[in-house]
Amino acid sequence: MNAIELLDIISTGETSKVQFKREIDSDDSIAAEMIAMSNSKGGLILLGVEDKTGQIVGLDYQQLQSFNNRLATIANDKVKPQVFIQTEVVSISSDDNEKKVLVVEVSEGVGKPYKDKNGAIWVKQGSDKRRLTDNNEQIRLFQQSGILYLDEMIIPQTSIGDIELTKVEDYVRAIQKRETDEKIEITENLLNNLNIIKDGRITLGGLLFFAKHPQKYRPAFCVKAISFFGNSIGGTDYRSSKDIEGTIPEMFEETMSFFTSNLNHIQDGQNFNKVGKLEIAQTALEELLQNALVHRDYSKNSPVRVMIFDNRIEIVSPGALPNSLTIENLKMGNAVVRNNLLVTYCSKNDDIQRLWFGNHSFF
C-alpha cells in the first residue's frame, strides 16, 4: 500500500472494514477487533490514526517495533483459533515531517467462529463490533467454516412415523436405477445410512425431502407466491396469491405451476396448433427456483418469496452467498455447496436432476 492509497482510505473514515487506533491501549480490545473482522469480511486496523477524528499522528520507531510484537502475540494467544495477520508500515510526508502508520491486515477467516480467551464471539456491526449471543447467528458462522451442515441436523420431536415411506422407496429405486413395482423394505438401518434419520429423529434434509408434512415442524420453510398488478412491491392489489407447502420437489412443481398460471404465453413464431411459450424462459425459472429451494440458508426462519410483477419476477432466497463466495466468483464459474445432503437428494430426483447436471449453479 502506498501513501496515496492510505490517505484515500483514511479520508472515508471508519467502516466495517477499517478501524483507526492511535496506539494499542488494550490487547483485549485489539483481539476483539481481529475476531470481529475474521468472523466478518476481514479488514484493516490502522495504528497511528486518531479514531475520533481520523487525524494522522504517526508512530515512532520504538512504537512500531513494540506494536508489531504485541500484534503477533495477540493473534497467537488471545484469538481462538489463532489468526494470521500481515503488517506493513506506510510513510506519509507532510510539509514539516514524516509520519508512519502501521497497517494491520486481517483476512476473513476460514475457521469461523473465532473467539477471545473468554469464549466471546465478536462480529462487525457497521464501524463498530458487537458480541454475538444469538444461537442462529453462531450456527451460521459454523456453517460458513464447513464445520456444520444444517441439513444434517436433527429436528426435535420428529420420528420415523413422520416419514412418507413411498417417497423413500422412489428414492431408493432411483439410486438402484430399477423400475419395478416390487416393494422395497425400508428399515431403520437404511434410513440411517441415507442420513434421513439420526438417533430416531429426522434430519432437516430428510424432513424437506421425505416427510409427510415438513411444515408441521418448520412452518416457515415454504414458498409464498404472489402475482401483483403493476410493478410496485408496495402494491395492495394482486391477481393471485398462494402459500406453497410440502417437500422441496413438491414445492418446486407447485411453484412452477404458479408461474405457468400467472405468466403470459406468447406465440414466439409458433403456429396456431402449438401452445404458446412462457414470456420468460421456463429453463431460467426452473434454475432460479431450484437455487432458491436447495441452496438457501436454512438457519434463517423465513420463506422463499416469489413475486410476479408486470415487468419482472423476483425470487427472494433467505440468506447471503455462502463461505466467502462473491458475485465475481460466480461469474468465473466458482461454486460452493451449502447444503450437501439436499444436493445428494436432488441428484436422484427426476424433476430436478436434469437441471442439476445441466447448470451446476451452487450458491
C-alpha positions in Angstrom: 0.0 0.0 0.0 1.4 3.5 -0.8 0.7 6.8 0.9 -1.9 7.9 -1.6 -3.9 4.7 -1.2 -3.7 5.0 2.6 -4.8 8.7 2.6 -7.8 7.8 0.4 -8.8 5.0 2.9 -8.4 7.4 5.9 -10.4 10.1 4.2 -13.5 7.9 4.1 -13.5 7.3 7.8 -14.1 4.2 9.8 -16.2 1.4 8.3 -16.9 -2.2 8.9 -13.6 -3.0 7.2 -11.4 -0.1 8.5 -10.6 0.8 12.1 -8.4 3.6 13.4 -6.3 3.3 16.5 -3.9 5.9 17.9 -2.0 3.1 19.6 -2.5 -0.3 21.3 -4.1 0.7 24.6 -5.6 -2.8 25.3 -4.6 -6.2 24.0 -8.1 -7.5 24.6 -9.6 -4.6 22.5 -7.3 -5.3 19.6 -8.1 -9.0 19.9 -11.8 -8.3 19.7 -11.3 -6.2 16.5 -9.3 -9.1 14.9 -12.0 -11.5 15.9 -14.8 -9.4 14.6 -13.0 -8.9 11.2 -12.1 -12.6 10.9 -15.8 -13.5 11.6 -17.0 -11.0 9.1 -15.3 -9.9 5.8 -11.8 -9.1 7.0 -10.4 -5.5 7.2 -7.6 -3.2 8.2 -6.6 -1.8 11.6 -4.6 1.4 11.2 -2.3 2.2 14.1 -1.2 5.8 14.3 -4.5 7.4 13.4 -6.9 9.0 15.8 -10.2 7.0 15.9 -12.4 10.0 16.6 -11.0 12.5 14.0 -9.0 10.5 11.5 -6.0 12.7 12.2 -2.7 11.0 11.4 -0.5 11.2 14.5 2.0 8.6 13.4 4.2 6.2 15.4 7.9 6.4 16.2 10.4 3.6 15.6 10.1 2.2 19.1 6.3 2.1 18.9 6.4 0.3 15.5 8.7 -2.4 16.9 6.7 -2.9 20.1 3.3 -2.9 18.4 4.4 -5.4 15.8 5.5 -7.8 18.5 2.3 -7.3 20.5 0.1 -7.8 17.5 1.8 -11.2 16.8 1.3 -12.2 20.4 -2.4 -11.1 20.4 -3.1 -13.0 17.1 -1.5 -16.2 18.5 -2.6 -16.1 22.2 -5.8 -14.1 22.5 -7.7 -15.3 19.4 -9.0 -18.9 19.2 -8.3 -20.4 16.7 -5.3 -18.2 16.0 -5.5 -15.8 13.1 -2.7 -14.8 10.7 -2.2 -11.1 10.1 0.0 -9.1 7.8 1.6 -5.8 8.8 3.3 -3.0 6.8 4.5 0.5 7.6 3.3 3.3 5.3 5.1 6.7 5.5 3.1 9.8 4.9 5.0 13.0 4.3 3.8 16.5 5.2 5.3 19.9 5.0 7.2 19.7 8.3 7.7 15.9 8.9 7.1 12.3 8.0 4.5 10.2 9.9 4.5 6.5 9.9 1.3 4.4 10.1 1.2 0.7 10.9 -1.3 -1.1 8.7 -2.6 -4.4 10.0 -4.4 -6.5 7.5 -6.9 -9.1 8.9 -8.3 -11.6 6.4 -11.7 -13.1 6.6 -11.2 -16.4 8.5 -11.8 -19.9 7.3 -12.1 -21.3 10.8 -15.2 -19.4 12.0 -16.4 -18.7 14.6 -13.3 -17.0 16.1 -13.5 -16.3 19.9 -11.5 -14.5 22.5 -9.9 -16.1 25.5 -13.2 -16.0 27.4 -15.1 -17.7 24.6 -16.8 -14.5 23.4 -17.6 -14.3 19.7 -17.4 -10.8 18.1 -18.7 -9.7 14.7 -18.7 -6.4 12.9 -21.8 -4.2 13.0 -21.1 -1.2 10.8 -18.0 0.5 12.0 -18.5 -1.0 15.5 -18.2 -4.5 16.7 -20.7 -6.5 18.8 -20.7 -9.6 20.9 -22.6 -12.5 19.2 -25.2 -14.1 21.5 -27.9 -15.4 19.1 -27.7 -19.1 18.5 -28.8 -18.9 14.9 -26.1 -16.4 14.1 -23.5 -18.6 15.7 -24.7 -21.6 13.7 -24.3 -19.6 10.5 -20.6 -19.0 11.4 -20.1 -22.7 12.0 -21.8 -23.4 8.7 -19.5 -20.9 6.8 -16.4 -22.7 8.2 -17.7 -26.1 6.9 -17.8 -27.5 10.4 -21.6 -27.8 10.4 -24.1 -28.6 7.7 -27.6 -27.5 8.7 -29.4 -30.0 6.5 -27.7 -32.8 8.5 -29.0 -31.5 11.9 -31.9 -33.4 13.5 -35.3 -31.9 14.0 -36.6 -32.2 17.6 -39.9 -34.0 18.3 -39.8 -35.8 14.9 -39.9 -39.6 14.5 -39.8 -42.3 11.8 -43.6 -42.0 11.7 -43.3 -38.6 10.1 -41.6 -40.1 7.0 -43.6 -40.8 3.8 -42.1 -44.2 3.1 -43.2 -44.3 -0.6 -41.0 -41.2 -1.2 -38.1 -43.2 0.3 -38.9 -46.2 -1.9 -38.9 -44.0 -5.0 -35.5 -42.5 -4.0 -34.0 -46.0 -3.4 -35.2 -47.1 -6.8 -33.6 -44.1 -8.4 -30.3 -45.0 -6.6 -30.6 -48.6 -7.8 -31.8 -47.5 -11.2 -34.6 -50.0 -11.1 -38.1 -49.6 -12.5 -40.2 -52.1 -10.7 -43.3 -52.3 -8.6 -41.5 -54.7 -6.2 -41.8 -53.4 -2.7 -38.6 -52.2 -1.1 -38.1 -52.9 2.6 -37.5 -49.6 4.4 -35.6 -50.3 7.6 -34.3 -48.0 10.3 -30.8 -49.0 9.3 -31.5 -47.9 5.7 -32.9 -44.6 6.8 -29.8 -44.0 8.9 -27.5 -44.9 6.0 -29.3 -42.4 3.8 -29.0 -39.7 6.5 -32.7 -39.3 6.6 -32.8 -40.0 10.3 -30.3 -39.9 13.2 -30.9 -41.3 16.6 -34.5 -42.0 15.7 -35.3 -38.4 14.6 -35.4 -36.8 11.1 -32.6 -34.7 9.7 -33.5 -31.4 8.2 -32.6 -32.8 4.7 -34.8 -35.8 5.4 -37.7 -33.6 6.5 -37.5 -31.4 3.4 -37.5 -34.4 1.0 -39.3 -37.3 2.6 -41.6 -36.1 5.4 -45.4 -36.3 5.1 -45.8 -32.7 6.1 -42.5 -30.8 6.6 -44.2 -27.5 7.6 -45.6 -29.2 10.7 -42.1 -28.8 12.2 -40.7 -25.9 10.1 -43.7 -23.8 9.0 -41.6 -21.0 7.6 -39.8 -23.3 5.2 -42.4 -22.8 2.4 -42.9 -20.6 -0.7 -45.0 -17.5 -0.5 -46.0 -16.7 -4.1 -47.9 -13.6 -5.2 -48.7 -12.1 -8.6 -49.2 -8.3 -8.4 -51.0 -5.8 -10.6 -48.4 -3.2 -11.6 -44.7 -3.0 -10.7 -44.6 -1.9 -7.1 -43.8 -4.2 -4.2 -45.9 -1.9 -2.1 -49.0 -2.7 -4.2 -52.1 -3.9 -2.4 -53.9 -5.4 -5.4 -52.9 -8.8 -6.7 -54.1 -11.3 -9.3 -53.2 -14.4 -7.3 -51.6 -15.4 -4.0 -50.6 -18.7 -2.6 -48.7 -20.3 0.3 -47.0 -23.4 -1.2 -46.0 -26.2 1.2 -44.7 -29.7 1.0 -41.3 -31.3 0.3 -38.8 -29.5 -1.9 -39.8 -31.5 -5.0 -43.5 -30.8 -4.3 -42.9 -27.1 -3.7 -40.8 -27.0 -6.9 -43.6 -28.4 -9.0 -46.3 -26.3 -7.5 -44.4 -23.1 -7.8 -43.7 -23.8 -11.4 -47.4 -24.3 -11.9 -47.9 -20.9 -10.3 -45.6 -19.4 -12.9 -47.4 -21.2 -15.7 -50.8 -19.9 -14.4 -49.7 -16.3 -13.9 -47.3 -15.5 -16.7 -48.3 -14.7 -20.3 -47.9 -17.3 -23.0 -46.6 -15.8 -26.3 -46.7 -17.2 -29.8 -42.9 -16.6 -30.4 -43.1 -17.7 -34.1 -45.1 -20.8 -33.5 -48.2 -21.8 -35.4 -51.8 -21.9 -34.0 -51.6 -25.6 -33.3 -48.9 -25.2 -30.7 -49.2 -24.0 -27.1 -47.6 -20.6 -26.5 -44.3 -20.3 -24.8 -43.9 -18.6 -21.4 -42.9 -15.0 -21.7 -39.9 -15.9 -19.5 -37.9 -19.0 -20.5 -39.1 -21.9 -18.4 -35.5 -23.2 -18.0 -34.5 -19.9 -16.4 -37.4 -20.0 -14.0 -36.6 -23.7 -13.1 -32.9 -22.9 -12.5 -33.7 -19.9 -10.2 -36.3 -21.7 -8.3 -34.1 -24.7 -7.7 -31.4 -22.5 -6.4 -33.8 -20.7 -4.0 -35.1 -24.0 -2.6 -31.9 -26.1 -2.4 -29.2 -23.6 -1.7 -30.9 -21.1 0.6 -29.7 -20.5 4.2 -31.8 -22.8 6.4 -30.6 -21.1 9.5 -33.0 -18.3 8.7 -36.5 -19.0 9.7 -38.2 -17.4 6.7 -39.9 -18.5 3.5 -38.7 -18.3 -0.1 -40.7 -15.4 -1.7 -41.8 -15.4 -5.3 -43.2 -12.1 -6.7 -44.5 -11.6 -10.2 -44.9 -8.0 -11.4 -45.9 -6.7 -14.8 -42.3 -6.0 -15.8 -40.3 -8.6 -13.8 -40.1 -11.6 -11.5 -38.4 -11.5 -8.1 -37.4 -14.7 -6.3 -36.0 -14.0 -2.8 -33.9 -16.7 -1.2 -33.2 -16.3 2.5 -29.6 -15.7 3.4 -26.4 -14.4 1.7 -23.9 -16.1 -0.5 -22.1 -18.8 1.4 -18.5 -19.3 2.5 -16.9 -16.2 1.1 -18.5 -16.7 -2.3 -18.9 -13.4 -4.2 -20.7 -12.3 -7.3 -17.4 -12.1 -9.1 -16.6 -15.7 -8.1 -20.0 -16.8 -9.6 -19.2 -15.0 -12.9 -16.0 -17.1 -13.1 -17.9 -20.3 -12.6 -16.8 -21.0 -9.0 -19.2 -23.0 -6.8 -19.8 -23.6 -3.2 -22.3 -26.2 -1.9 -24.1 -25.0 1.2 -26.5 -28.0 1.8 -24.7 -31.2 0.9 -27.5 -33.6 1.9 -30.1 -31.7 -0.2 -27.7 -31.7 -3.1 -27.4 -35.5 -2.8 -31.2 -36.0 -2.7 -31.7 -33.6 -5.7 -29.2 -35.6 -7.8 -31.6 -38.6 -7.7 -34.8 -36.7 -8.2 -36.1 -36.9 -11.8 -37.7 -33.5 -11.8 -34.7 -31.6 -10.6 -31.9 -33.9 -11.9 -32.0 -32.5 -15.4 -31.4 -29.0 -14.0 -28.8 -30.2 -11.6 -26.5 -31.8 -14.1 -27.1 -29.1 -16.7 -26.0 -25.9 -15.0 -24.4 -26.7 -11.6 -25.4 -23.3 -10.0 -24.3 -24.0 -6.4 -25.0 -20.9 -4.2 
